[in-house]
Structure formats: C-alpha cells, structure tokens
Amino acid sequence: MTDDRTRAHERLELPDPATGEVKIYHSMAIRQLSGGGALIEIGVPLQLNSLHDFRLALGDRSVVVKARVVHSHIGTVATSGVSYHTGIEFVDLSEPVSQVIATFIDTLKRQRTAAP
C-alpha cells in the first residue's frame, strides 16, 4: 500500500461508498448494421439497457453513436476467452451520422448486387 505521507493529496476514507461509472474502450466487430442499430461481437458483457458511445468504422468514414444495449448473449467460448453477441439500438442520431450509415449500407447493397 502507498503511505499517505507520499501522496500529493490527502485521500479521505468514505463512510458510505459513493457510486460512479467507468468508460471502457474495447475493440468490437460489427456483424450486422441497420439505420436503427447493430449487432456487435465484443469480448466484455454490456449491461442491458445501458447507454454507451460506440465508434463505428464504416469504410473510409468513422462515426460515434450513442446506443442502448437491447440484448446480449454468449456467442463463442474459446481458450482465448468469451465473446458476446450484443444488440444495440442507436439513440438520437444526428442527420449527418444517419447519412453516413445509410450511405455505407447502400454501398454494401450495390456491391452485393454487382458481384457475379
């Protein structure tokens, strides 16, 4: 333990623990995408109904969206760890962000129909 004499600021013991939240950054794979949400694969469980900021790399564009976790279940279990398939619903998308997502989806659809 660190000696209180070596701290730059006094640390006070709380009689009742205060609550807080931590924002984590964790890589994920986007498995499905729509204008209203996505199915992601991620190595950590996310609490149902929790709100998070997600950065989506969509081709040559990247957007940050706020989304609510609507479902989550274990996708795979391997020696390297567990992955979770998690459904997210976008919340309060701005028009420019909606347009980036729509353009990305339209581009994928065109590529699929053009493929032999």
C-alpha positions as CSV (number, residue, x, y, z in Angstrom):
1,M,0.0,0.0,0.0
2,T,1.1,3.5,-0.6
3,D,2.0,5.5,2.5
4,D,-0.3,8.6,3.0
5,R,2.8,10.7,3.5
6,T,3.9,10.1,-0.1
7,R,0.6,11.3,-1.7
8,A,0.3,14.7,-3.3
9,H,-3.3,15.0,-1.9
10,E,-4.9,13.6,1.2
11,R,-7.2,10.6,0.4
12,L,-10.3,10.6,2.6
13,E,-12.0,7.3,3.6
14,L,-15.7,7.5,2.8
15,P,-18.2,6.2,5.4
16,D,-20.5,5.0,2.7
17,P,-19.1,4.2,-0.8
18,A,-20.0,6.7,-3.5
19,T,-21.0,5.3,-6.8
20,G,-19.6,6.1,-10.3
21,E,-19.1,4.7,-13.7
22,V,-16.1,3.9,-15.9
23,K,-16.0,4.3,-19.6
24,I,-14.0,1.5,-21.2
25,Y,-12.6,1.2,-24.7
26,H,-12.8,-2.3,-26.1
27,S,-12.5,-3.5,-29.7
28,M,-15.5,-5.0,-31.3
29,A,-16.7,-6.4,-34.6
30,I,-19.8,-5.1,-36.3
31,R,-21.7,-8.2,-37.5
32,Q,-25.0,-6.6,-38.7
33,L,-25.9,-3.0,-39.3
34,S,-29.1,-1.0,-40.0
35,G,-30.1,2.6,-39.8
36,G,-31.5,1.9,-36.3
37,G,-28.9,-0.3,-34.7
38,A,-26.4,-3.1,-35.0
39,L,-25.3,-6.5,-33.8
40,I,-21.8,-6.4,-32.4
41,E,-19.4,-9.0,-31.2
42,I,-17.4,-7.9,-28.1
43,G,-15.2,-9.5,-25.5
44,V,-16.9,-8.0,-22.5
45,P,-20.6,-8.2,-21.4
46,L,-22.6,-5.0,-21.5
47,Q,-25.4,-4.4,-19.1
48,L,-28.9,-4.5,-20.6
49,N,-30.5,-1.0,-21.2
50,S,-27.1,0.7,-20.5
51,L,-26.1,3.6,-22.8
52,H,-22.7,3.7,-24.4
53,D,-20.8,5.6,-27.1
54,F,-19.7,3.4,-30.0
55,R,-17.2,4.3,-32.7
56,L,-18.2,2.7,-36.0
57,A,-15.5,2.4,-38.7
58,L,-17.6,2.3,-41.9
59,G,-15.3,2.1,-44.9
60,D,-13.4,5.3,-45.1
61,R,-15.7,7.1,-42.6
62,S,-15.9,6.8,-38.9
63,V,-18.8,7.9,-36.7
64,V,-19.5,7.9,-33.0
65,V,-23.1,6.9,-32.0
66,K,-24.8,6.7,-28.7
67,A,-26.7,3.4,-28.4
68,R,-28.7,1.4,-25.8
69,V,-27.9,-2.3,-25.2
70,V,-31.1,-4.2,-26.0
71,H,-29.9,-7.8,-25.8
72,S,-26.7,-9.7,-25.2
73,H,-25.7,-13.4,-25.1
74,I,-22.6,-15.5,-25.2
75,G,-21.6,-16.0,-28.8
76,T,-18.5,-18.2,-28.5
77,V,-16.4,-19.7,-25.8
78,A,-12.7,-20.5,-26.6
79,T,-9.5,-20.8,-24.8
80,S,-8.8,-17.2,-25.8
81,G,-11.9,-16.0,-24.0
82,V,-15.6,-15.4,-24.3
83,S,-17.3,-13.2,-27.0
84,Y,-20.7,-11.7,-26.6
85,H,-23.2,-11.1,-29.4
86,T,-24.8,-7.8,-28.3
87,G,-27.7,-5.9,-30.0
88,I,-27.6,-2.2,-29.8
89,E,-30.2,0.4,-30.7
90,F,-29.0,3.9,-31.8
91,V,-30.3,6.8,-29.8
92,D,-30.7,10.4,-31.0
93,L,-28.7,10.0,-34.3
94,S,-27.8,13.3,-35.9
95,E,-28.7,13.7,-39.6
96,P,-25.1,13.7,-40.8
97,V,-24.3,10.5,-38.8
98,S,-27.6,8.9,-40.1
99,Q,-26.5,9.8,-43.6
100,V,-23.0,8.2,-43.2
101,I,-24.6,4.9,-42.0
102,A,-27.2,5.0,-44.8
103,T,-24.5,5.6,-47.5
104,F,-22.4,2.8,-46.1
105,I,-25.4,0.4,-46.2
106,D,-26.3,1.4,-49.7
107,T,-22.8,0.9,-50.9
108,L,-22.7,-2.6,-49.5
109,K,-26.1,-3.4,-51.1
110,R,-24.8,-2.2,-54.5
111,Q,-21.6,-4.2,-54.2
112,R,-23.6,-7.4,-53.4
113,T,-25.9,-6.9,-56.4
114,A,-22.9,-6.2,-58.7
115,A,-21.0,-9.2,-57.6
116,P,-21.2,-12.2,-60.0
